């Protein structure tokens, strides 16, 4: 598969992922599928943020564990990336972990911002985004070795909910809501 074909594959997954993400999050904000009250207090909102952050935390833990287990069981990699060149497997696991760390940190900040700023009736959005995060990471982890077009869906399902939420927060703040 050449570069243009890979780009086309990634672009297709980006478009589909954007449409699915926008639809689910918009419906989540409008329909309140988890039935959260409009007048939630700070403690209840914090609970939504904490529960939602469990998904990124879980997949960050899995990424760390996968790399640690690989290093523990492979003589060439046991001393760590700072002391060895690292096998291709260790480099791949490190890349997956790095991407997961980046995604988890961003998601955590945005989930907290959402529950602090947005209306109580939209509190279904962070848990929905957390479900997308989990599905996205599973797809990303299992398809990483196949290349960009295949792991694109996992990346998009992890990244786009966070980006859409951040944009919605910024628009809400600018609109004075």
C-alpha positions as CSV (number, residue, x, y, z in Angstrom):
1,X,0.0,0.0,0.0
2,X,1.5,3.3,-1.0
3,X,1.4,6.6,0.8
4,X,-1.6,8.0,-1.0
5,X,-3.6,4.8,-0.4
6,X,-2.7,5.0,3.3
7,X,-3.8,8.7,3.4
8,X,-7.1,7.8,1.7
9,X,-7.7,5.1,4.3
10,X,-6.9,7.3,7.2
11,X,-9.1,10.1,5.7
12,X,-12.1,7.7,5.3
13,X,-11.8,6.7,8.9
14,X,-11.5,10.3,10.0
15,X,-14.7,11.3,8.3
16,X,-16.7,8.3,9.5
17,X,-15.3,8.7,13.0
18,X,-16.2,12.4,13.0
19,X,-19.7,11.8,11.9
20,X,-20.3,9.0,14.5
21,X,-18.7,10.9,17.3
22,X,-20.6,14.1,16.5
23,X,-23.9,12.3,16.3
24,X,-23.5,10.3,19.5
25,X,-22.2,13.2,21.6
26,X,-24.8,15.6,20.2
27,X,-27.6,13.1,21.0
28,X,-26.0,12.5,24.4
29,X,-26.1,16.2,25.2
30,X,-29.6,16.7,23.9
31,X,-31.3,13.5,25.1
32,X,-29.4,13.0,28.4
33,X,-29.5,9.2,28.1
34,X,-28.2,8.6,31.6
35,X,-30.9,10.9,33.1
36,X,-28.6,13.3,34.9
37,X,-30.4,16.1,36.8
38,X,-30.2,19.7,35.5
39,X,-29.2,21.0,38.9
40,X,-26.4,18.8,39.9
41,X,-24.1,20.0,42.6
42,X,-20.3,20.1,42.5
43,X,-20.0,16.7,44.3
44,X,-22.2,15.0,41.8
45,X,-20.5,16.6,38.9
46,X,-17.1,15.5,40.3
47,X,-18.4,12.0,40.5
48,X,-19.2,12.1,36.7
49,X,-15.7,13.3,36.0
50,X,-14.1,10.7,38.2
51,X,-16.1,7.8,36.7
52,X,-15.4,9.1,33.1
53,X,-11.6,9.3,33.8
54,X,-11.5,5.6,34.8
55,X,-11.5,4.6,31.1
56,X,-8.4,6.6,30.1
57,X,-6.8,5.5,33.4
58,X,-7.5,1.9,32.7
59,X,-6.0,2.0,29.2
60,X,-3.0,4.0,30.3
61,X,-2.4,1.2,32.9
62,X,-2.8,-1.5,30.3
63,X,-0.3,0.3,28.0
64,X,2.3,0.6,30.9
65,X,1.7,-3.0,31.8
66,X,2.2,-4.3,28.3
67,X,5.5,-2.5,27.9
68,X,6.7,-3.5,31.4
69,X,5.8,-7.1,30.8
70,X,7.6,-7.1,27.5
71,X,10.7,-5.6,29.0
72,X,10.6,-8.1,31.9
73,X,10.4,-11.1,29.6
74,X,13.0,-10.0,26.9
75,X,16.7,-9.8,27.7
76,X,17.3,-7.2,25.0
77,X,14.8,-4.8,26.5
78,X,14.9,-5.4,30.2
79,X,17.2,-2.5,30.9
80,X,14.7,-0.1,29.4
81,X,14.6,2.3,26.5
82,X,17.1,4.7,28.0
83,X,19.9,2.1,28.2
84,X,19.2,0.0,25.1
85,X,18.3,0.6,21.5
86,X,15.1,-1.4,22.1
87,X,13.6,-4.1,20.0
88,X,11.0,-3.3,17.4
89,X,8.4,-4.8,19.7
90,X,9.5,-2.5,22.6
91,X,9.5,0.5,20.3
92,X,6.0,-0.3,19.1
93,X,4.7,-0.7,22.7
94,X,6.4,2.5,23.7
95,X,4.7,4.3,20.8
96,X,1.3,3.0,21.7
97,X,1.9,3.9,25.4
98,X,3.0,7.4,24.4
99,X,-0.1,8.0,22.3
100,X,-2.3,6.6,25.0
101,X,-0.7,8.9,27.6
102,X,-1.2,11.9,25.4
103,X,-4.8,11.0,24.8
104,X,-5.5,10.2,28.4
105,X,-4.1,13.5,29.7
106,X,-6.1,15.6,27.2
107,X,-9.3,13.6,27.9
108,X,-8.9,14.0,31.6
109,X,-8.5,17.8,31.4
110,X,-11.5,18.0,29.1
111,X,-13.8,15.7,31.1
112,X,-13.1,17.9,34.2
113,X,-13.7,21.1,32.3
114,X,-17.0,19.7,30.9
115,X,-18.4,18.8,34.2
116,X,-17.4,22.1,35.7
117,X,-18.7,24.3,32.9
118,X,-21.5,22.7,30.9
119,X,-25.2,22.4,31.9
120,X,-26.2,19.5,34.2
121,X,-28.4,18.0,31.5
122,X,-25.3,17.4,29.3
123,X,-23.5,15.3,31.9
124,X,-24.1,12.1,29.8
125,X,-21.4,13.4,27.4
126,X,-18.2,12.6,29.5
127,X,-19.3,9.0,30.2
128,X,-20.1,8.5,26.5
129,X,-16.8,10.0,25.5
130,X,-15.1,7.6,28.0
131,X,-16.9,4.7,26.3
132,X,-15.6,5.9,23.0
133,X,-12.1,6.2,24.6
134,X,-12.3,2.5,25.6
135,X,-13.5,1.3,22.2
136,X,-10.9,3.5,20.5
137,X,-8.0,2.2,22.5
138,X,-9.0,-1.4,22.0
139,X,-9.1,-0.9,18.3
140,X,-5.8,1.1,18.4
141,X,-4.0,-1.5,20.4
142,X,-5.2,-4.4,18.3
143,X,-4.6,-2.8,14.9
144,X,-1.4,-0.7,15.5
145,X,0.9,-3.2,13.7
146,X,-1.3,-3.2,10.5
147,X,-0.5,0.5,9.8
148,X,-2.1,3.9,9.8
149,X,-5.4,3.2,8.0
150,X,-6.3,0.3,10.3
151,X,-5.4,2.0,13.5
152,X,-7.0,5.2,12.3
153,X,-10.4,4.2,13.6
154,X,-9.1,3.6,17.1
155,X,-7.3,6.9,17.1
156,X,-10.3,8.8,15.9
157,X,-12.7,7.2,18.4
158,X,-10.3,8.2,21.2
159,X,-9.4,11.7,20.0
160,X,-12.5,13.2,18.4
161,X,-14.8,13.0,21.4
162,X,-12.3,14.9,23.4
163,X,-11.8,17.5,20.6
164,X,-15.5,17.9,20.1
165,X,-16.1,18.4,23.8
166,X,-13.3,21.0,24.0
167,X,-14.7,22.9,21.1
168,X,-18.2,22.8,22.6
169,X,-16.8,24.1,25.9
170,X,-15.0,27.0,24.2
171,X,-18.1,27.9,22.1
172,X,-20.2,27.8,25.3
173,X,-17.8,30.1,27.1
174,X,-17.6,32.5,24.3
175,X,-21.4,32.6,23.9
176,X,-21.7,33.4,27.6
177,X,-23.6,30.3,28.6
